[in-house]
């Protein structure tokens, strides 16, 4: 997975566990695509302070994920949802009876509810 995507997912799941400054540095760098120098200027700190803050934040995010596995579980749920949708598509295409169509529609609704 691309680093920006991974950092964004980690921030989504664990961002509230970081200090405001750590979270802000990562968001500005990875989501707003700002350079370290631009972040340093905006925050009124040195470039090195931004770098150190981001490194520490990344370490914390990786530690949280290694212990809690929330991103891995999310990715697995997404994979399963995709497989379920594919299977439902296959089933719906191959079945002609109304009761099976009703059943597959119900399953689609359940999948949609799981997706949020």
C-alpha positions as a printed Julia matrix, in Angstrom:
116×3 Matrix{Float64}:
   0.0     0.0     0.0
   1.22    3.5    -0.82
   2.65    5.34    2.2
   0.25    8.28    1.91
  -2.75    5.96    1.9
  -1.39    3.98    4.84
  -0.68    7.12    6.87
  -4.18    8.42    6.1
  -5.75    5.16    7.27
  -3.6     5.11   10.4
  -4.6     8.71   11.12
  -8.27    7.85   10.63
  -8.06    5.03   13.15
  -5.49    6.3    15.65
  -5.13   10.05   15.02
  -6.99   10.93   18.2
  -4.25    9.16   20.18
  -1.55   11.55   18.92
  -0.83   15.0    20.26
  -2.49   17.79   18.31
   0.89   18.9    16.94
   1.84   15.38   15.81
  -1.51   14.89   14.11
  -1.36   18.31   12.51
   2.14   17.71   11.09
   1.11   14.42    9.51
  -2.14   15.81    8.12
  -0.41   18.83    6.61
   2.34   16.7     5.07
   0.39   13.65    3.87
  -3.07   15.0     3.18
  -2.41   18.65    2.33
   0.88   17.8     0.55
   2.9    20.49    2.32
   6.68   20.29    2.55
   8.45   20.15    5.9
   9.65   23.73    5.37
   6.11   24.95    4.68
   4.8    23.18    7.77
   7.63   24.6     9.88
   6.88   28.11    8.68
   3.15   27.75    9.34
   3.7    26.31   12.83
   6.52   28.65   13.76
   9.04   25.87   14.48
  12.16   24.52   12.82
  12.09   22.06    9.94
  13.91   19.6    12.21
  11.19   19.91   14.83
   8.56   19.07   12.2
  10.61   16.11   11.01
  11.13   14.79   14.55
   7.45   15.26   15.35
   6.41   13.35   12.23
   8.86   10.52   12.89
   7.61   10.1    16.44
   3.99   10.22   15.26
   4.65    7.54   12.61
   6.31    5.33   15.21
   3.3     5.69   17.49
   0.83    4.96   14.69
   2.78    1.85   13.69
   2.93    0.71   17.31
  -0.83    1.18   17.74
  -1.5    -0.79   14.57
   0.88   -3.59   15.61
  -1.05   -3.96   18.85
  -4.64   -3.29   17.76
  -4.67   -4.28   14.04
  -7.59   -1.96   13.25
  -6.33   -1.07    9.77
  -5.63   -4.72    8.96
  -9.12   -5.68   10.14
 -10.63   -2.86    8.08
  -8.76   -4.03    4.97
  -9.91   -7.61    5.57
 -13.53   -6.47    5.93
 -13.21   -4.52    2.68
 -11.79   -7.6     0.94
 -14.61   -9.77    2.27
 -17.25   -7.23    1.26
 -15.87   -7.17   -2.26
 -15.87  -10.97   -2.44
 -19.44  -11.08   -1.12
 -20.58   -8.53   -3.7
 -18.92  -10.51   -6.5
 -20.55  -13.72   -5.34
 -23.93  -12.01   -5.12
 -23.48  -10.68   -8.67
 -22.67  -14.17   -9.88
 -25.6   -15.68   -8.03
 -28.05  -13.04   -9.23
 -26.99  -13.53  -12.84
 -27.3   -17.31  -12.71
 -30.62  -17.63  -10.89
 -33.96  -17.08  -12.55
 -36.46  -17.76   -9.8
 -38.07  -14.83   -7.99
 -37.33  -16.16   -4.49
 -33.61  -16.26   -5.25
 -33.74  -12.73   -6.63
 -35.48  -11.58   -3.44
 -32.86  -13.36   -1.36
 -29.95  -11.84   -3.27
 -31.53   -8.38   -3.0
 -31.77   -8.87    0.76
 -28.11   -9.86    0.84
 -27.18   -6.77   -1.17
 -29.03   -4.63    1.38
 -27.13   -6.29    4.21
 -23.81   -5.71    2.47
 -24.77   -2.06    1.92
 -25.56   -1.69    5.63
 -22.18   -3.19    6.54
 -20.46   -0.73    4.21
 -22.03    2.11    6.13
